[in-house]
Amino acid sequence: MNIQQIRNATLVVQYAGKKFLIDPFLAEKGTYPPFPNSLRQDQFNPLVSLPISIENIINVDAVIVTHLHLDHWDDTAKEVLPKDIKMFVQNEEDATEVRNAGFQNVEVLQEDTVFEDIQLVKTKGEHGRGEILKLAGLVCGVVFKHPTEKTLYVAGDTVWYEAIQEVIDTHQPEVIVVNGGDNQFLQGGSLVMGKHDIYEVSKAAPNAKIISVHMEAVNHWTLSREELKSFAYEKGISANLLVPDDGESYTF
């Protein structure tokens, strides 16, 4: 498999001979206003440009949208993606919205979805803790399985909690992608994983390679790549924690 970090949670994953685009956030730098009630109110989103051309990014076999927040599914993605491309979403509510945007080939992920001999397993996530969950809404992750590939777990917009442990115990993923920017509003705490969440993932899956994405791309991030790398070094997990720059890719 090959995993390329594009920007924020946007990934291009080559797996068992197929290419998947995950959580397309494709607008030009500075297109959208900052997320309110958070840091960097003077900076428009995305904070950074795409590292490669949109044409290359959308040249895929299928798209997976873990949830419909702007920084995972934006107006530019709706405009540029082919309307007949295979789309996977987390539930019927999201499917209706994606169909309303003109997409004709939309499927709701299940725990036993199959696409071109690749098993796609929808997983749970919690987009924060406590009261903020009501605001953040539902999210999912996905596990990829195929006899010729290592098992890949893309956790999506979630913090560490018991369901993440359960996914790791059940599926024994050898590669795990976490959204690790510790994004926050001024109240309510972490919306996605911070460094201590990622450390819990590393303890739960000590032999897995962990890739931290969703970093430094939207205004409400609080954990930088450099801080996470330093923390990983302190905790002795640097060998297994990858913190890619935009455009960087890994083959497993």
Secondary structure, DSSP 8 states (H G I E B T S, - for coil): -EEEEEETTEEEEEETTEEEEES-----TT-B---SSSS-TT--BSSS--SS-HHHHT-SSEEE-S---TTTS-HHHHHHS-TTSEEEESSHHHHHHHHHTT-S-EEE--TTEEETTEEEEEEE--SSSTTHHHHH---EEEEEE-TTS--EEE--S----HHHHHHHHHH--SEEEEE-S--B-SSS-BSS--HHHHHHHHHHSTTSEEEEES-SSSTT----HHHHHHHHHHHT-TTTEE---TT-EEE-
